[in-house]
Amino acid sequence: MTFANIRGLPCHNSGMSVTALAMAPAAVIPTGTLRTGTLRASETPSRSPGGAAVMEKAPERVRKLSPRYKVLLHNDPVNSMEYVVTTLRQVVPSLSEQDAIAVMLETHNTGVGLVIVCDLEPAEFYCETLKAKGLSSTLEPES
């Protein structure tokens, strides 16, 4: 019997016609149930002893987050408060005027202020740029 001869015949388990089953993207699992969906890159089809295609899922890879670093600004008696605020805004564009003022005041009152927490490469860039502009800055791991 060809495919054309069985089109429209009811499927004995589901009540669906063969035409509907042929049009649905699916993989048949050995129990006879129908699984619809698309093949993901992490899934590979294989054959079970009964000959039905089974979707085996490869283990998912988990990415570790990169370590984050604190850029710290240290108090100095040389630079004016206005210069510190302006420099912070130039070097770290994500800082608002209010954030820069808060960092400057924290640094002035406690001796050290937290500028930003970010990945290593931008943290090194911010720290070195602050130093090049005459401010005292260091890096420290976040944890």
C-alpha positions as CSV (number, residue, x, y, z in Angstrom):
1,M,0.0,0.0,0.0
2,T,1.5,3.4,-0.9
3,F,1.2,6.6,1.1
4,A,-1.4,7.9,-1.3
5,N,-3.6,4.9,-0.6
6,I,-3.6,5.4,3.2
7,R,-4.2,9.2,3.3
8,G,-7.2,10.1,5.3
9,L,-7.4,6.8,7.1
10,P,-7.9,7.1,10.9
11,C,-5.0,6.4,13.1
12,H,-6.0,3.6,15.6
13,N,-4.5,5.2,18.8
14,S,-5.2,8.9,18.5
15,G,-8.3,9.3,16.4
16,M,-6.4,11.6,14.1
17,S,-6.1,10.9,10.4
18,V,-2.9,9.8,8.8
19,T,-2.9,13.1,6.8
20,A,-2.9,15.2,10.0
21,L,-0.1,13.0,11.4
22,A,2.0,13.3,8.3
23,M,1.7,17.1,8.4
24,A,2.7,17.6,12.0
25,P,6.4,17.9,12.9
26,A,6.9,15.1,15.4
27,A,9.1,12.3,16.7
28,V,7.6,9.0,17.6
29,I,8.6,7.7,21.0
30,P,8.5,3.9,21.5
31,T,5.4,4.0,23.7
32,G,3.4,5.0,20.7
33,T,2.7,8.6,21.9
34,L,3.4,11.6,19.6
35,R,5.8,14.3,20.5
36,T,5.6,17.5,18.5
37,G,8.3,20.2,18.3
38,T,11.4,21.1,16.5
39,L,14.8,19.5,16.8
40,R,17.2,21.6,18.9
41,A,20.9,21.6,18.4
42,S,21.4,19.8,21.7
43,E,19.1,16.9,20.7
44,T,20.1,14.1,18.4
45,P,17.8,11.6,16.9
46,S,18.6,7.9,17.4
47,R,16.8,4.6,16.7
48,S,15.4,2.4,19.5
49,P,15.4,-1.4,19.1
50,G,11.8,-1.2,17.8
51,G,12.9,1.2,15.0
52,A,11.1,4.3,16.2
53,A,13.1,7.6,16.3
54,V,13.8,8.8,19.8
55,M,15.1,12.2,20.7
56,E,18.0,12.1,23.2
57,K,18.8,15.3,24.9
58,A,22.5,16.1,25.3
59,P,23.5,17.6,28.7
60,E,23.2,21.4,28.8
61,R,26.4,23.4,29.2
62,V,26.3,25.9,32.1
63,R,28.3,29.1,31.6
64,K,30.1,30.5,34.6
65,L,29.8,34.2,35.2
66,S,33.0,36.1,34.9
67,P,34.3,37.5,38.1
68,R,33.4,41.1,38.8
69,Y,35.7,43.8,40.2
70,K,35.1,47.0,42.3
71,V,36.7,50.2,41.1
72,L,37.6,52.1,44.2
73,L,38.4,55.8,44.4
74,H,40.7,57.0,47.3
75,N,40.5,60.4,48.9
76,D,43.3,62.9,48.3
77,P,43.9,66.4,49.5
78,V,45.0,67.7,46.1
79,N,41.9,67.5,43.8
80,S,38.8,69.7,44.2
81,M,35.4,68.1,44.6
82,E,34.3,69.6,41.3
83,Y,37.2,68.1,39.4
84,V,36.6,64.7,40.9
85,V,32.9,64.8,39.9
86,T,33.7,66.0,36.4
87,T,36.4,63.4,36.0
88,L,34.2,60.5,37.2
89,R,31.6,61.5,34.7
90,Q,34.1,61.6,31.8
91,V,35.8,58.3,32.7
92,V,32.6,56.3,33.6
93,P,29.9,57.4,31.2
94,S,27.2,55.3,33.0
95,L,27.5,57.5,36.1
96,S,24.9,60.3,36.4
97,E,25.7,63.6,37.9
98,Q,24.1,62.5,41.2
99,D,25.9,59.2,41.2
100,A,29.3,60.9,40.7
101,I,28.5,63.4,43.5
102,A,27.6,60.5,45.8
103,V,30.9,58.7,45.0
104,M,32.8,61.9,45.6
105,L,31.1,62.5,48.9
106,E,31.6,58.9,50.1
107,T,35.3,59.1,49.2
108,H,35.6,62.5,50.9
109,N,33.9,61.3,54.1
110,T,35.2,57.8,54.5
111,G,38.5,57.8,52.6
112,V,37.4,55.4,49.9
113,G,34.4,55.3,47.5
114,L,32.9,52.6,45.3
115,V,32.8,53.9,41.7
116,I,31.5,50.9,39.8
117,V,31.4,47.1,39.9
118,C,32.0,45.5,36.5
119,D,34.1,42.9,34.6
120,L,37.9,42.9,34.8
121,E,38.7,44.6,31.5
122,P,36.5,47.7,31.9
123,A,37.4,47.9,35.5
124,E,41.1,48.0,34.6
125,F,40.3,50.7,32.0
126,Y,38.4,52.9,34.5
127,C,41.0,52.5,37.2
128,E,43.9,53.4,34.8
129,T,42.1,56.3,33.3
130,L,41.3,57.7,36.7
131,K,44.9,57.4,37.7
132,A,46.0,59.1,34.4
133,K,43.8,62.1,35.3
134,G,45.4,62.4,38.7
135,L,43.0,60.5,40.9
136,S,43.9,57.7,43.2
137,S,42.1,54.5,42.3
138,T,42.5,50.7,42.9
139,L,40.7,47.5,41.9
140,E,39.4,44.8,44.2
141,P,37.5,41.6,43.6
142,E,33.8,41.9,44.3
143,S,33.5,39.1,46.9
